[in-house]
Amino acid sequence: MNAIETVTLEVEDTAAAEAFYAAAFDVPFNQGEDSWLRVRPAKDASSGFRGFAISLVVAQPGTVDSFAETAVAAGATAIKAPEKSLWGYGAVLRDPFGNIWKLATSQKKQTGPVTREVESVNVGIGVADVAATKQFYIDKGLKVAKAFGRKYVEFEAPGDAVSLSLYSRKFAAKTSFVPPEGSGSHRIVFGSGAGTFTDADGFEWEAA
């Protein structure tokens, strides 16, 4: 079964990006190949919503607050401040390089010490046709974990792999609390055993 092993964000300033992600989310760039997140110089222009959001799923509200505080201190903008919702507790941020991050937990109350541990990582992408894109990725060796018709699909992510979710572009923007308009490069590249290709919505994959 194929899954996302690395996520590469294309940015204008790689040194600044590494410093930000280390300070904001404790991403271990100093460990090189051990990090799921990579950065590299941007090749193409990008404006507006890039069609994706990266979610860090954590155990308790205090961890959401902790990551939100360090991210904003490092230069992120809070699109939606940490708060309770029907499904739990979370926040939505935009990093200094234009990427959207979600911090989320299903728990509404803090029941233990605050940690800086990320339980799982998910990248949700907005696509033109959820059903067609679902089949495309099945053909690439990804396995569906859950699906709700043409509205939402989540693929399995074994071990420490990053999971992938599909939404309509409009809904992806809505859940990120931003307008859906955007153009140019997505500025994200997924690394996996599925090989090198570009899907129908322009999301790029390369051999990990």
Secondary structure by P-SEA (a helix, b strand, c coil): cccccbbbbbcccaaaaaaaaaaacccccccccccccccccccccccccccbbbbbbbccaaaaaaaaaaaaaacccccccccccccccbbbbbcccbbbbbbbbccccccccccccccbbbbbbbbccaaaaaaaaaaacccccccccccbbbbbbcccbbbbbbccaaaaaaaacccccccccccbbbbccccccccccccccccc
